[in-house]
Amino acid sequence: MAKPTSTGSWTETTVESLRSKGHRNGGARRAVIELLGRQQCCLTAQEIFDQLRSEGRRVGTASVYRALEQLTKDGFVQRIDIGAGISRFEPIHADGAHHHHLVCDDCGKVEAFADDELERALHKVEGRTGYSVAGHDVVLRGACGDCASAARS
């Protein structure tokens, strides 16, 4: 897995690309882009809204959802469905740098992981099937170490 690009470059590239496509530089969209550019892993729309509000940004929930919908449609943000009807969002880096996710079914914790062997296996599947895979996401669900320990106790 490649190292992530600098968050500033994703943020600025995304803003500039949207501007070149004729999108105006809306305050809510810009705030969502800047916040996502600082994150190490995926966030729900509610978490994005809550963090922006805690930073003093005056954005509405509907504006956050509209921004995420547009960014996903335009290919700048990936929607990750982690189960139970919950979606999370994170930047798509132009260099292909990405990670996958572990989700605890008990406490809801989400952790990122990378695995070069998994990436090689996915590329082999692409070769065997003849598909030209544009992207993928892997979500592994189960019990985190803390919840698994508590269940054994």
N, C-alpha and C positions, 0 to 999 in steps of 0.2 A: 504494500500500500504506500502510495506517495505521501510525503509530508504535506500537511495542509498549507495552502497559500496564505499569505498574510491577510488578516481580516480586513485591513484597510483597503487592500487591492480589490477584494470581492465587493466591498461596499461601494467604492468609487466606480468600479467597472459596471456594477449593476445600475447605479444612478445615472451614469453617462449613457449606457445603452438604452435605458428607458427614455431619457431625454432625446436621444437620436431617433427613437421611434415615435416621437411626438407626445409622449406622456408628460403632463406638467409635473413639476416637482412638489407634489402635495406634502403637507406637513406630516400626516399620519403615515403615508407610505415611506417617506424618508426616515421617520422615527423607527418604523418596523425594520427597514433595511439596516439602519445603524445598529439596532439592538441585535438582530440576527448575526451581523458581522462580528460581534463581540463574543458570541456564544461558542462553546466547545461541543455542544450536543443539541439535540432537538428540543423544542418547546411547544407546548400547546398554545392555541390562540389566547386562552385565558391567562396563561403564564406570561405571554408577551404583553397583553393588556395590563396585567397587574404590575409588571416590572416598569413599563412605560409610565404608568400613573405614579408609582413610587419614586420615579425620577423627576416627577413634576411635569411630565408631558401631558398636555390636555388632548387626549384622543378618546374617541368613542369605540365601544366594542364593535359596532358595525363597520367602522372605518378599518379596524385591525383585520376583520374578516375579509373585507373587500381588497385590502392591500395583499393579504396572503393569497387570495384567489387569483389576483392579477399576476403576482410574482410566480405562482405555481404554473399558471397558464403560459407565461412567457419563458419558462424554463430556468428561472433563477433560484427557485426554492423547490425542495422536494417535500411532498406530503408523505408521511410515514404513518401507516395505520398499524397501531400496536395492539389492536384488539379491544373488545368491549365498547366499540363505537368511538374510540379515542384516536384522534389524529394529532400528530406532532409535525413540526416544520423545521427545516434547516437548510442552509445555503447549498447550492450545487456549485462546486468549484470547477472552473473551466479546465483545469489540469487533470480532472478525474479523481482527485483526492477525496476519499470518503471513508466512512466507517459503518459498522452495523450496530445492532442494538440488542441488549439483554433486558428483558422486562420481567419484573417480579409480579406474579399474579396475586400475591398476598398484600404487599405494601405499596405496589405501584412504582417502585423505584425503576428508573431507566438508566442503564449504563452503556457507554460506547465500547466496542471492541473491534480490533482489526485482526485478521488472520490471513497471512499470505497463502497458506495451503488452501484455504477456502476460496480465495480469489482464483488460484490456479484451477481448482476443480470446476468453478463456474465457467471459466474460459474453455475448459475441455467440453463441458456440456454444450456450449455455443458451437464449438467445432463439430461435435458429433451430430447435432441436430440441424446444422445449416442455418440456424437463426443468426441474424445480425442484432445482437443484444445492445440496446442503447443505454441501458442502465439496470440496476438491480438494487434491492434492499433486502436485508436478511434481519428478521426479528425472531429471536429465540425467547420463548416464554417459559417460566418455571418459578422456582423459589430462590430468592437471593440467599447469600450465606447466612445473614442474620435470621431470616424467616425459616430457613431450613434447620438451623440450629435450634430455634425456638420450638419447632415442631417435633424435634427429636427429644427435647427435654421433658 
